[in-house]
Amino acid sequence: MLRFLITVCKVSFLSMRYRALGSRRVVNASALFAGVMAVLSLGTIGSARATTINLDLGTPPHVTSKVANSFGALNGTGLQGQTLSLDFRFSHGEFVRLFSGTSNPFVALLKLQTDSSGMVDFLSGTGFLVGQHGNPLQQPQQLGSASGSNGSLAAGLFPLLSGDLQSPLNFFGVHLDLTLPMAPSISITGEEFLFKSDSNGPFGVGPGIPDQGSTLFLLSLALLGPILARVWLPRVG
């Protein structure tokens, strides 16, 4: 009888132990699931916090060496050392085409004007070109920066300098993670975003930009325009 009670106690103890282990696994699994959901939620929140700014590239198709847009989405933002997540998207399904002949110093440049009467500390951050479906076309690149004596600031993405991209290439937007300098008494009063390349290495704006041979024809026209102007003007004069 005593042996039977001992056996029953052992079975009961083992059952309790297995239940404890099972409960522990359930808790661990729940904690793991909660952690995964938290990470996913943070990623979603991070994307949702990005400020989307639409840019008009002009009537396509055309080949050019400069496109500029002014906007006011950041007006009133104080310089408090914060990082701004900015998504620049092109209106009306437009895109920029980088030709094989587009100059390597091609830059996507964000210019900020502040209410400071003197030089402000520099911007910093990273950026990358964005594909048709919102996907990054390259690893984040360090931004170049400049500061003017009139309170202006600039940050530039030079996507071709890394050599990671192969042209011709179409991109549909630009993403910047921009860190502002620490100057709490100063605010942003104006913004301009521009794409710029050397005049002898322009880029295209689509849709409607033809491929291959026809693209070379448009590119030749763009390069020939300044030459014709130089020849024509002396004759007119």
Biotite code that builds the C-alpha atoms (Angstrom):
import biotite.structure as struc

atoms = struc.array([
    struc.Atom([0.000, 0.000, 0.000], chain_id="A", res_id=1, res_name="MET", atom_name="CA", element="C"),
    struc.Atom([2.855, 2.356, 0.899], chain_id="A", res_id=2, res_name="LEU", atom_name="CA", element="C"),
    struc.Atom([4.649, 1.494, -2.374], chain_id="A", res_id=3, res_name="ARG", atom_name="CA", element="C"),
    struc.Atom([1.436, 2.304, -4.291], chain_id="A", res_id=4, res_name="PHE", atom_name="CA", element="C"),
    struc.Atom([1.114, 5.701, -2.594], chain_id="A", res_id=5, res_name="LEU", atom_name="CA", element="C"),
    struc.Atom([4.752, 6.512, -3.366], chain_id="A", res_id=6, res_name="ILE", atom_name="CA", element="C"),
    struc.Atom([4.191, 5.541, -7.023], chain_id="A", res_id=7, res_name="THR", atom_name="CA", element="C"),
    struc.Atom([1.065, 7.696, -7.211], chain_id="A", res_id=8, res_name="VAL", atom_name="CA", element="C"),
    struc.Atom([2.954, 10.614, -5.668], chain_id="A", res_id=9, res_name="CYS", atom_name="CA", element="C"),
    struc.Atom([5.759, 10.201, -8.222], chain_id="A", res_id=10, res_name="LYS", atom_name="CA", element="C"),
    struc.Atom([3.256, 10.165, -11.089], chain_id="A", res_id=11, res_name="VAL", atom_name="CA", element="C"),
    struc.Atom([1.500, 13.241, -9.692], chain_id="A", res_id=12, res_name="SER", atom_name="CA", element="C"),
    struc.Atom([4.821, 15.060, -9.254], chain_id="A", res_id=13, res_name="PHE", atom_name="CA", element="C"),
    struc.Atom([5.892, 14.204, -12.817], chain_id="A", res_id=14, res_name="LEU", atom_name="CA", element="C"),
    struc.Atom([2.523, 15.336, -14.168], chain_id="A", res_id=15, res_name="SER", atom_name="CA", element="C"),
    struc.Atom([2.871, 18.653, -12.339], chain_id="A", res_id=16, res_name="MET", atom_name="CA", element="C"),
    struc.Atom([6.410, 19.019, -13.682], chain_id="A", res_id=17, res_name="ARG", atom_name="CA", element="C"),
    struc.Atom([5.290, 18.400, -17.271], chain_id="A", res_id=18, res_name="TYR", atom_name="CA", element="C"),
    struc.Atom([2.452, 20.875, -16.841], chain_id="A", res_id=19, res_name="ARG", atom_name="CA", element="C"),
    struc.Atom([4.929, 23.465, -15.561], chain_id="A", res_id=20, res_name="ALA", atom_name="CA", element="C"),
    struc.Atom([7.233, 22.834, -18.521], chain_id="A", res_id=21, res_name="LEU", atom_name="CA", element="C"),
    struc.Atom([4.298, 23.032, -20.908], chain_id="A", res_id=22, res_name="GLY", atom_name="CA", element="C"),
    struc.Atom([3.153, 26.305, -19.361], chain_id="A", res_id=23, res_name="SER", atom_name="CA", element="C"),
    struc.Atom([6.683, 27.631, -19.606], chain_id="A", res_id=24, res_name="ARG", atom_name="CA", element="C"),
    struc.Atom([6.785, 26.788, -23.323], chain_id="A", res_id=25, res_name="ARG", atom_name="CA", element="C"),
    struc.Atom([3.449, 28.540, -23.850], chain_id="A", res_id=26, res_name="VAL", atom_name="CA", element="C"),
    struc.Atom([4.759, 31.636, -22.032], chain_id="A", res_id=27, res_name="VAL", atom_name="CA", element="C"),
    struc.Atom([7.994, 31.586, -24.061], chain_id="A", res_id=28, res_name="ASN", atom_name="CA", element="C"),
    struc.Atom([6.063, 31.178, -27.317], chain_id="A", res_id=29, res_name="ALA", atom_name="CA", element="C"),
    struc.Atom([3.741, 34.025, -26.358], chain_id="A", res_id=30, res_name="SER", atom_name="CA", element="C"),
    struc.Atom([6.679, 36.255, -25.475], chain_id="A", res_id=31, res_name="ALA", atom_name="CA", element="C"),
    struc.Atom([8.381, 35.413, -28.781], chain_id="A", res_id=32, res_name="LEU", atom_name="CA", element="C"),
    struc.Atom([5.186, 36.161, -30.709], chain_id="A", res_id=33, res_name="PHE", atom_name="CA", element="C"),
    struc.Atom([4.761, 39.465, -28.846], chain_id="A", res_id=34, res_name="ALA", atom_name="CA", element="C"),
    struc.Atom([8.365, 40.397, -29.634], chain_id="A", res_id=35, res_name="GLY", atom_name="CA", element="C"),
    struc.Atom([7.947, 39.656, -33.328], chain_id="A", res_id=36, res_name="VAL", atom_name="CA", element="C"),
    struc.Atom([4.735, 41.694, -33.446], chain_id="A", res_id=37, res_name="MET", atom_name="CA", element="C"),
    struc.Atom([6.463, 44.576, -31.659], chain_id="A", res_id=38, res_name="ALA", atom_name="CA", element="C"),
    struc.Atom([9.284, 44.614, -34.222], chain_id="A", res_id=39, res_name="VAL", atom_name="CA", element="C"),
    struc.Atom([6.799, 44.503, -37.092], chain_id="A", res_id=40, res_name="LEU", atom_name="CA", element="C"),
    struc.Atom([4.767, 47.269, -35.506], chain_id="A", res_id=41, res_name="SER", atom_name="CA", element="C"),
    struc.Atom([7.843, 49.440, -35.110], chain_id="A", res_id=42, res_name="LEU", atom_name="CA", element="C"),
    struc.Atom([8.645, 48.966, -38.800], chain_id="A", res_id=43, res_name="GLY", atom_name="CA", element="C"),
    struc.Atom([5.107, 49.907, -39.757], chain_id="A", res_id=44, res_name="THR", atom_name="CA", element="C"),
    struc.Atom([5.096, 52.944, -37.480], chain_id="A", res_id=45, res_name="ILE", atom_name="CA", element="C"),
    struc.Atom([8.466, 54.039, -38.838], chain_id="A", res_id=46, res_name="GLY", atom_name="CA", element="C"),
    struc.Atom([7.136, 53.942, -42.406], chain_id="A", res_id=47, res_name="SER", atom_name="CA", element="C"),
    struc.Atom([3.924, 55.682, -41.404], chain_id="A", res_id=48, res_name="ALA", atom_name="CA", element="C"),
    struc.Atom([5.883, 58.550, -39.822], chain_id="A", res_id=49, res_name="ARG", atom_name="CA", element="C"),
    struc.Atom([7.652, 59.444, -43.068], chain_id="A", res_id=50, res_name="ALA", atom_name="CA", element="C"),
    struc.Atom([6.515, 62.762, -44.539], chain_id="A", res_id=51, res_name="THR", atom_name="CA", element="C"),
    struc.Atom([5.476, 62.324, -48.179], chain_id="A", res_id=52, res_name="THR", atom_name="CA", element="C"),
    struc.Atom([6.154, 65.261, -50.498], chain_id="A", res_id=53, res_name="ILE", atom_name="CA", element="C"),
    struc.Atom([4.965, 65.198, -54.116], chain_id="A", res_id=54, res_name="ASN", atom_name="CA", element="C"),
    struc.Atom([7.188, 66.734, -56.802], chain_id="A", res_id=55, res_name="LEU", atom_name="CA", element="C"),
    struc.Atom([6.172, 67.829, -60.306], chain_id="A", res_id=56, res_name="ASP", atom_name="CA", element="C"),
    struc.Atom([8.920, 67.116, -62.827], chain_id="A", res_id=57, res_name="LEU", atom_name="CA", element="C"),
    struc.Atom([7.277, 69.069, -65.647], chain_id="A", res_id=58, res_name="GLY", atom_name="CA", element="C"),
    struc.Atom([5.497, 67.840, -68.759], chain_id="A", res_id=59, res_name="THR", atom_name="CA", element="C"),
    struc.Atom([7.052, 64.572, -69.952], chain_id="A", res_id=60, res_name="PRO", atom_name="CA", element="C"),
    struc.Atom([8.849, 63.477, -71.963], chain_id="A", res_id=61, res_name="PRO", atom_name="CA", element="C"),
    struc.Atom([11.817, 65.796, -71.932], chain_id="A", res_id=62, res_name="HIS", atom_name="CA", element="C"),
    struc.Atom([15.576, 65.744, -71.481], chain_id="A", res_id=63, res_name="VAL", atom_name="CA", element="C"),
    struc.Atom([17.109, 68.335, -69.185], chain_id="A", res_id=64, res_name="THR", atom_name="CA", element="C"),
    struc.Atom([19.944, 69.077, -66.772], chain_id="A", res_id=65, res_name="SER", atom_name="CA", element="C"),
    struc.Atom([17.795, 70.700, -64.064], chain_id="A", res_id=66, res_name="LYS", atom_name="CA", element="C"),
    struc.Atom([14.335, 70.285, -62.504], chain_id="A", res_id=67, res_name="VAL", atom_name="CA", element="C"),
    struc.Atom([13.360, 72.320, -59.420], chain_id="A", res_id=68, res_name="ALA", atom_name="CA", element="C"),
    struc.Atom([10.331, 72.291, -57.092], chain_id="A", res_id=69, res_name="ASN", atom_name="CA", element="C"),
    struc.Atom([9.473, 74.575, -54.189], chain_id="A", res_id=70, res_name="SER", atom_name="CA", element="C"),
    struc.Atom([7.191, 73.454, -51.344], chain_id="A", res_id=71, res_name="PHE", atom_name="CA", element="C"),
    struc.Atom([6.260, 74.343, -47.791], chain_id="A", res_id=72, res_name="GLY", atom_name="CA", element="C"),
    struc.Atom([5.710, 71.029, -46.029], chain_id="A", res_id=73, res_name="ALA", atom_name="CA", element="C"),
    struc.Atom([8.523, 71.700, -43.523], chain_id="A", res_id=74, res_name="LEU", atom_name="CA", element="C"),
    struc.Atom([7.774, 75.360, -42.835], chain_id="A", res_id=75, res_name="ASN", atom_name="CA", element="C"),
    struc.Atom([7.832, 76.165, -39.124], chain_id="A", res_id=76, res_name="GLY", atom_name="CA", element="C"),
    struc.Atom([9.917, 73.107, -38.201], chain_id="A", res_id=77, res_name="THR", atom_name="CA", element="C"),
    struc.Atom([12.436, 74.023, -35.509], chain_id="A", res_id=78, res_name="GLY", atom_name="CA", element="C"),
    struc.Atom([16.049, 72.877, -35.680], chain_id="A", res_id=79, res_name="LEU", atom_name="CA", element="C"),
    struc.Atom([16.179, 70.621, -32.612], chain_id="A", res_id=80, res_name="GLN", atom_name="CA", element="C"),
    struc.Atom([18.616, 67.941, -33.780], chain_id="A", res_id=81, res_name="GLY", atom_name="CA", element="C"),
    struc.Atom([15.765, 65.648, -34.823], chain_id="A", res_id=82, res_name="GLN", atom_name="CA", element="C"),
    struc.Atom([15.800, 63.244, -37.776], chain_id="A", res_id=83, res_name="THR", atom_name="CA", element="C"),
    struc.Atom([13.145, 63.730, -40.457], chain_id="A", res_id=84, res_name="LEU", atom_name="CA", element="C"),
    struc.Atom([12.091, 60.783, -42.640], chain_id="A", res_id=85, res_name="SER", atom_name="CA", element="C"),
    struc.Atom([11.143, 62.253, -46.033], chain_id="A", res_id=86, res_name="LEU", atom_name="CA", element="C"),
    struc.Atom([9.633, 60.450, -49.034], chain_id="A", res_id=87, res_name="ASP", atom_name="CA", element="C"),
    struc.Atom([9.771, 62.486, -52.240], chain_id="A", res_id=88, res_name="PHE", atom_name="CA", element="C"),
    struc.Atom([7.353, 61.055, -54.826], chain_id="A", res_id=89, res_name="ARG", atom_name="CA", element="C"),
    struc.Atom([6.740, 62.187, -58.403], chain_id="A", res_id=90, res_name="PHE", atom_name="CA", element="C"),
    struc.Atom([3.265, 63.270, -59.490], chain_id="A", res_id=91, res_name="SER", atom_name="CA", element="C"),
    struc.Atom([1.271, 61.774, -62.390], chain_id="A", res_id=92, res_name="HIS", atom_name="CA", element="C"),
    struc.Atom([3.318, 58.578, -62.660], chain_id="A", res_id=93, res_name="GLY", atom_name="CA", element="C"),
    struc.Atom([6.433, 60.505, -63.705], chain_id="A", res_id=94, res_name="GLU", atom_name="CA", element="C"),
    struc.Atom([9.966, 59.172, -63.310], chain_id="A", res_id=95, res_name="PHE", atom_name="CA", element="C"),
    struc.Atom([13.557, 60.268, -63.839], chain_id="A", res_id=96, res_name="VAL", atom_name="CA", element="C"),
    struc.Atom([15.728, 58.334, -66.251], chain_id="A", res_id=97, res_name="ARG", atom_name="CA", element="C"),
    struc.Atom([19.462, 58.320, -65.709], chain_id="A", res_id=98, res_name="LEU", atom_name="CA", element="C"),
    struc.Atom([21.098, 57.667, -69.080], chain_id="A", res_id=99, res_name="PHE", atom_name="CA", element="C"),
    struc.Atom([24.406, 55.913, -69.523], chain_id="A", res_id=100, res_name="SER", atom_name="CA", element="C"),
    struc.Atom([25.699, 59.403, -70.412], chain_id="A", res_id=101, res_name="GLY", atom_name="CA", element="C"),
    struc.Atom([24.200, 61.177, -67.384], chain_id="A", res_id=102, res_name="THR", atom_name="CA", element="C"),
    struc.Atom([27.024, 62.836, -65.469], chain_id="A", res_id=103, res_name="SER", atom_name="CA", element="C"),
    struc.Atom([28.244, 61.187, -62.272], chain_id="A", res_id=104, res_name="ASN", atom_name="CA", element="C"),
    struc.Atom([27.815, 64.431, -60.284], chain_id="A", res_id=105, res_name="PRO", atom_name="CA", element="C"),
    struc.Atom([24.038, 64.116, -60.855], chain_id="A", res_id=106, res_name="PHE", atom_name="CA", element="C"),
    struc.Atom([22.512, 65.236, -57.561], chain_id="A", res_id=107, res_name="VAL", atom_name="CA", element="C"),
    struc.Atom([19.144, 65.134, -55.820], chain_id="A", res_id=108, res_name="ALA", atom_name="CA", element="C"),
    struc.Atom([19.450, 68.273, -53.709], chain_id="A", res_id=109, res_name="LEU", atom_name="CA", element="C"),
    struc.Atom([17.255, 69.487, -50.858], chain_id="A", res_id=110, res_name="LEU", atom_name="CA", element="C"),
    struc.Atom([17.690, 73.182, -49.997], chain_id="A", res_id=111, res_name="LYS", atom_name="CA", element="C"),
    struc.Atom([16.261, 74.657, -46.793], chain_id="A", res_id=112, res_name="LEU", atom_name="CA", element="C"),
    struc.Atom([15.959, 78.321, -45.917], chain_id="A", res_id=113, res_name="GLN", atom_name="CA", element="C"),
    struc.Atom([15.816, 79.241, -42.239], chain_id="A", res_id=114, res_name="THR", atom_name="CA", element="C"),
    struc.Atom([15.026, 82.446, -40.375], chain_id="A", res_id=115, res_name="ASP", atom_name="CA", element="C"),
    struc.Atom([18.643, 82.718, -39.240], chain_id="A", res_id=116, res_name="SER", atom_name="CA", element="C"),
    struc.Atom([20.612, 85.768, -40.381], chain_id="A", res_id=117, res_name="SER", atom_name="CA", element="C"),
    struc.Atom([23.905, 83.867, -40.293], chain_id="A", res_id=118, res_name="GLY", atom_name="CA", element="C"),
    struc.Atom([25.453, 80.470, -40.875], chain_id="A", res_id=119, res_name="MET", atom_name="CA", element="C"),
    struc.Atom([23.799, 77.442, -39.266], chain_id="A", res_id=120, res_name="VAL", atom_name="CA", element="C"),
    struc.Atom([25.427, 74.100, -38.498], chain_id="A", res_id=121, res_name="ASP", atom_name="CA", element="C"),
    struc.Atom([25.293, 71.428, -41.204], chain_id="A", res_id=122, res_name="PHE", atom_name="CA", element="C"),
    struc.Atom([22.615, 68.891, -42.094], chain_id="A", res_id=123, res_name="LEU", atom_name="CA", element="C"),
    struc.Atom([23.515, 65.196, -42.100], chain_id="A", res_id=124, res_name="SER", atom_name="CA", element="C"),
    struc.Atom([21.899, 61.883, -42.972], chain_id="A", res_id=125, res_name="GLY", atom_name="CA", element="C"),
    struc.Atom([21.451, 59.252, -45.649], chain_id="A", res_id=126, res_name="THR", atom_name="CA", element="C"),
    struc.Atom([19.317, 58.755, -48.733], chain_id="A", res_id=127, res_name="GLY", atom_name="CA", element="C"),
    struc.Atom([18.574, 56.465, -51.654], chain_id="A", res_id=128, res_name="PHE", atom_name="CA", element="C"),
    struc.Atom([16.650, 56.321, -54.923], chain_id="A", res_id=129, res_name="LEU", atom_name="CA", element="C"),
    struc.Atom([13.262, 54.579, -54.912], chain_id="A", res_id=130, res_name="VAL", atom_name="CA", element="C"),
    struc.Atom([11.852, 52.210, -57.548], chain_id="A", res_id=131, res_name="GLY", atom_name="CA", element="C"),
    struc.Atom([8.380, 52.007, -59.061], chain_id="A", res_id=132, res_name="GLN", atom_name="CA", element="C"),
    struc.Atom([6.991, 49.922, -56.195], chain_id="A", res_id=133, res_name="HIS", atom_name="CA", element="C"),
    struc.Atom([8.588, 51.941, -53.393], chain_id="A", res_id=134, res_name="GLY", atom_name="CA", element="C"),
    struc.Atom([11.604, 49.640, -53.136], chain_id="A", res_id=135, res_name="ASN", atom_name="CA", element="C"),
    struc.Atom([15.111, 51.020, -52.476], chain_id="A", res_id=136, res_name="PRO", atom_name="CA", element="C"),
    struc.Atom([17.311, 50.837, -55.582], chain_id="A", res_id=137, res_name="LEU", atom_name="CA", element="C"),
    struc.Atom([20.536, 51.016, -53.576], chain_id="A", res_id=138, res_name="GLN", atom_name="CA", element="C"),
    struc.Atom([21.976, 50.953, -50.097], chain_id="A", res_id=139, res_name="GLN", atom_name="CA", element="C"),
    struc.Atom([21.539, 54.202, -48.124], chain_id="A", res_id=140, res_name="PRO", atom_name="CA", element="C"),
    struc.Atom([24.200, 56.714, -49.179], chain_id="A", res_id=141, res_name="GLN", atom_name="CA", element="C"),
    struc.Atom([25.740, 59.419, -47.005], chain_id="A", res_id=142, res_name="GLN", atom_name="CA", element="C"),
    struc.Atom([24.501, 62.877, -47.956], chain_id="A", res_id=143, res_name="LEU", atom_name="CA", element="C"),
    struc.Atom([26.762, 65.757, -48.854], chain_id="A", res_id=144, res_name="GLY", atom_name="CA", element="C"),
    struc.Atom([25.880, 68.998, -47.054], chain_id="A", res_id=145, res_name="SER", atom_name="CA", element="C"),
    struc.Atom([26.431, 72.738, -47.222], chain_id="A", res_id=146, res_name="ALA", atom_name="CA", element="C"),
    struc.Atom([25.596, 75.789, -45.108], chain_id="A", res_id=147, res_name="SER", atom_name="CA", element="C"),
    struc.Atom([25.313, 79.376, -46.311], chain_id="A", res_id=148, res_name="GLY", atom_name="CA", element="C"),
    struc.Atom([25.962, 82.690, -44.579], chain_id="A", res_id=149, res_name="SER", atom_name="CA", element="C"),
    struc.Atom([22.299, 83.678, -45.166], chain_id="A", res_id=150, res_name="ASN", atom_name="CA", element="C"),
    struc.Atom([20.870, 80.862, -43.013], chain_id="A", res_id=151, res_name="GLY", atom_name="CA", element="C"),
    struc.Atom([20.422, 78.441, -45.915], chain_id="A", res_id=152, res_name="SER", atom_name="CA", element="C"),
    struc.Atom([21.142, 74.715, -45.653], chain_id="A", res_id=153, res_name="LEU", atom_name="CA", element="C"),
    struc.Atom([21.502, 72.005, -48.293], chain_id="A", res_id=154, res_name="ALA", atom_name="CA", element="C"),
    struc.Atom([21.844, 68.225, -48.365], chain_id="A", res_id=155, res_name="ALA", atom_name="CA", element="C"),
    struc.Atom([22.598, 66.323, -51.545], chain_id="A", res_id=156, res_name="GLY", atom_name="CA", element="C"),
    struc.Atom([22.323, 62.692, -52.633], chain_id="A", res_id=157, res_name="LEU", atom_name="CA", element="C"),
    struc.Atom([24.833, 61.723, -55.344], chain_id="A", res_id=158, res_name="PHE", atom_name="CA", element="C"),
    struc.Atom([23.467, 58.289, -56.339], chain_id="A", res_id=159, res_name="PRO", atom_name="CA", element="C"),
    struc.Atom([25.914, 57.563, -59.172], chain_id="A", res_id=160, res_name="LEU", atom_name="CA", element="C"),
    struc.Atom([29.154, 58.185, -57.289], chain_id="A", res_id=161, res_name="LEU", atom_name="CA", element="C"),
    struc.Atom([29.060, 54.857, -55.429], chain_id="A", res_id=162, res_name="SER", atom_name="CA", element="C"),
    struc.Atom([29.119, 52.881, -58.681], chain_id="A", res_id=163, res_name="GLY", atom_name="CA", element="C"),
    struc.Atom([26.394, 50.529, -57.384], chain_id="A", res_id=164, res_name="ASP", atom_name="CA", element="C"),
    struc.Atom([23.794, 51.580, -59.967], chain_id="A", res_id=165, res_name="LEU", atom_name="CA", element="C"),
    struc.Atom([23.836, 50.586, -63.614], chain_id="A", res_id=166, res_name="GLN", atom_name="CA", element="C"),
    struc.Atom([22.323, 52.970, -66.154], chain_id="A", res_id=167, res_name="SER", atom_name="CA", element="C"),
    struc.Atom([20.106, 53.517, -67.997], chain_id="A", res_id=168, res_name="PRO", atom_name="CA", element="C"),
    struc.Atom([17.922, 53.481, -64.893], chain_id="A", res_id=169, res_name="LEU", atom_name="CA", element="C"),
    struc.Atom([14.463, 54.786, -64.022], chain_id="A", res_id=170, res_name="ASN", atom_name="CA", element="C"),
    struc.Atom([13.645, 55.933, -60.493], chain_id="A", res_id=171, res_name="PHE", atom_name="CA", element="C"),
    struc.Atom([10.293, 57.067, -59.132], chain_id="A", res_id=172, res_name="PHE", atom_name="CA", element="C"),
    struc.Atom([11.221, 58.858, -55.931], chain_id="A", res_id=173, res_name="GLY", atom_name="CA", element="C"),
    struc.Atom([13.869, 59.692, -53.361], chain_id="A", res_id=174, res_name="VAL", atom_name="CA", element="C"),
    struc.Atom([13.971, 58.847, -49.658], chain_id="A", res_id=175, res_name="HIS", atom_name="CA", element="C"),
    struc.Atom([15.986, 60.938, -47.205], chain_id="A", res_id=176, res_name="LEU", atom_name="CA", element="C"),
    struc.Atom([16.623, 60.413, -43.503], chain_id="A", res_id=177, res_name="ASP", atom_name="CA", element="C"),
    struc.Atom([17.702, 63.926, -42.665], chain_id="A", res_id=178, res_name="LEU", atom_name="CA", element="C"),
    struc.Atom([19.130, 65.019, -39.310], chain_id="A", res_id=179, res_name="THR", atom_name="CA", element="C"),
    struc.Atom([18.702, 68.716, -38.561], chain_id="A", res_id=180, res_name="LEU", atom_name="CA", element="C"),
    struc.Atom([21.289, 70.706, -36.602], chain_id="A", res_id=181, res_name="PRO", atom_name="CA", element="C"),
    struc.Atom([20.667, 71.709, -33.004], chain_id="A", res_id=182, res_name="MET", atom_name="CA", element="C"),
    struc.Atom([19.527, 75.351, -32.969], chain_id="A", res_id=183, res_name="ALA", atom_name="CA", element="C"),
    struc.Atom([16.141, 75.482, -31.174], chain_id="A", res_id=184, res_name="PRO", atom_name="CA", element="C"),
    struc.Atom([15.596, 79.205, -31.777], chain_id="A", res_id=185, res_name="SER", atom_name="CA", element="C"),
    struc.Atom([15.807, 78.745, -35.575], chain_id="A", res_id=186, res_name="ILE", atom_name="CA", element="C"),
    struc.Atom([13.029, 77.417, -37.849], chain_id="A", res_id=187, res_name="SER", atom_name="CA", element="C"),
    struc.Atom([12.657, 76.403, -41.493], chain_id="A", res_id=188, res_name="ILE", atom_name="CA", element="C"),
    struc.Atom([10.905, 79.021, -43.630], chain_id="A", res_id=189, res_name="THR", atom_name="CA", element="C"),
    struc.Atom([11.236, 77.602, -47.170], chain_id="A", res_id=190, res_name="GLY", atom_name="CA", element="C"),
    struc.Atom([12.227, 74.477, -49.092], chain_id="A", res_id=191, res_name="GLU", atom_name="CA", element="C"),
    struc.Atom([13.334, 73.606, -52.610], chain_id="A", res_id=192, res_name="GLU", atom_name="CA", element="C"),
    struc.Atom([14.121, 70.201, -54.108], chain_id="A", res_id=193, res_name="PHE", atom_name="CA", element="C"),
    struc.Atom([16.012, 69.932, -57.358], chain_id="A", res_id=194, res_name="LEU", atom_name="CA", element="C"),
    struc.Atom([17.670, 67.427, -59.640], chain_id="A", res_id=195, res_name="PHE", atom_name="CA", element="C"),
    struc.Atom([20.772, 68.692, -61.374], chain_id="A", res_id=196, res_name="LYS", atom_name="CA", element="C"),
    struc.Atom([23.461, 67.338, -63.661], chain_id="A", res_id=197, res_name="SER", atom_name="CA", element="C"),
    struc.Atom([26.132, 68.760, -65.949], chain_id="A", res_id=198, res_name="ASP", atom_name="CA", element="C"),
    struc.Atom([24.663, 70.260, -69.115], chain_id="A", res_id=199, res_name="SER", atom_name="CA", element="C"),
    struc.Atom([26.682, 67.800, -71.199], chain_id="A", res_id=200, res_name="ASN", atom_name="CA", element="C"),
    struc.Atom([25.351, 64.827, -69.204], chain_id="A", res_id=201, res_name="GLY", atom_name="CA", element="C"),
    struc.Atom([21.591, 65.408, -68.831], chain_id="A", res_id=202, res_name="PRO", atom_name="CA", element="C"),
    struc.Atom([18.823, 63.127, -67.576], chain_id="A", res_id=203, res_name="PHE", atom_name="CA", element="C"),
    struc.Atom([15.322, 62.384, -68.847], chain_id="A", res_id=204, res_name="GLY", atom_name="CA", element="C"),
    struc.Atom([11.804, 62.782, -67.451], chain_id="A", res_id=205, res_name="VAL", atom_name="CA", element="C"),
    struc.Atom([9.203, 60.177, -68.378], chain_id="A", res_id=206, res_name="GLY", atom_name="CA", element="C"),
    struc.Atom([6.870, 58.537, -69.157], chain_id="A", res_id=207, res_name="PRO", atom_name="CA", element="C"),
    struc.Atom([7.237, 58.660, -72.912], chain_id="A", res_id=208, res_name="GLY", atom_name="CA", element="C"),
    struc.Atom([11.020, 58.575, -72.934], chain_id="A", res_id=209, res_name="ILE", atom_name="CA", element="C"),
    struc.Atom([11.889, 56.151, -75.766], chain_id="A", res_id=210, res_name="PRO", atom_name="CA", element="C"),
    struc.Atom([14.376, 53.339, -75.269], chain_id="A", res_id=211, res_name="ASP", atom_name="CA", element="C"),
    struc.Atom([17.846, 52.763, -76.674], chain_id="A", res_id=212, res_name="GLN", atom_name="CA", element="C"),
    struc.Atom([18.367, 54.380, -80.107], chain_id="A", res_id=213, res_name="GLY", atom_name="CA", element="C"),
    struc.Atom([15.524, 56.896, -79.763], chain_id="A", res_id=214, res_name="SER", atom_name="CA", element="C"),
    struc.Atom([16.792, 57.857, -76.326], chain_id="A", res_id=215, res_name="THR", atom_name="CA", element="C"),
    struc.Atom([20.201, 58.560, -77.834], chain_id="A", res_id=216, res_name="LEU", atom_name="CA", element="C"),
    struc.Atom([18.484, 60.786, -80.398], chain_id="A", res_id=217, res_name="PHE", atom_name="CA", element="C"),
    struc.Atom([16.747, 62.821, -77.674], chain_id="A", res_id=218, res_name="LEU", atom_name="CA", element="C"),
    struc.Atom([19.992, 62.996, -75.723], chain_id="A", res_id=219, res_name="LEU", atom_name="CA", element="C"),
    struc.Atom([21.784, 64.285, -78.818], chain_id="A", res_id=220, res_name="SER", atom_name="CA", element="C"),
    struc.Atom([19.143, 66.984, -79.276], chain_id="A", res_id=221, res_name="LEU", atom_name="CA", element="C"),
    struc.Atom([19.553, 68.062, -75.663], chain_id="A", res_id=222, res_name="ALA", atom_name="CA", element="C"),
    struc.Atom([23.321, 68.344, -76.095], chain_id="A", res_id=223, res_name="LEU", atom_name="CA", element="C"),
    struc.Atom([22.999, 70.047, -79.491], chain_id="A", res_id=224, res_name="LEU", atom_name="CA", element="C"),
    struc.Atom([20.645, 72.786, -78.249], chain_id="A", res_id=225, res_name="GLY", atom_name="CA", element="C"),
    struc.Atom([23.286, 74.954, -76.483], chain_id="A", res_id=226, res_name="PRO", atom_name="CA", element="C"),
    struc.Atom([25.649, 74.542, -79.460], chain_id="A", res_id=227, res_name="ILE", atom_name="CA", element="C"),
    struc.Atom([22.979, 75.729, -81.936], chain_id="A", res_id=228, res_name="LEU", atom_name="CA", element="C"),
    struc.Atom([22.195, 78.662, -79.652], chain_id="A", res_id=229, res_name="ALA", atom_name="CA", element="C"),
    struc.Atom([25.851, 79.741, -79.629], chain_id="A", res_id=230, res_name="ARG", atom_name="CA", element="C"),
    struc.Atom([26.016, 79.540, -83.433], chain_id="A", res_id=231, res_name="VAL", atom_name="CA", element="C"),
    struc.Atom([22.666, 81.283, -84.015], chain_id="A", res_id=232, res_name="TRP", atom_name="CA", element="C"),
    struc.Atom([23.045, 84.213, -81.607], chain_id="A", res_id=233, res_name="LEU", atom_name="CA", element="C"),
    struc.Atom([26.135, 85.756, -83.276], chain_id="A", res_id=234, res_name="PRO", atom_name="CA", element="C"),
    struc.Atom([24.360, 85.585, -86.650], chain_id="A", res_id=235, res_name="ARG", atom_name="CA", element="C"),
    struc.Atom([21.312, 87.367, -85.266], chain_id="A", res_id=236, res_name="VAL", atom_name="CA", element="C"),
    struc.Atom([23.503, 90.005, -83.675], chain_id="A", res_id=237, res_name="GLY", atom_name="CA", element="C"),
])
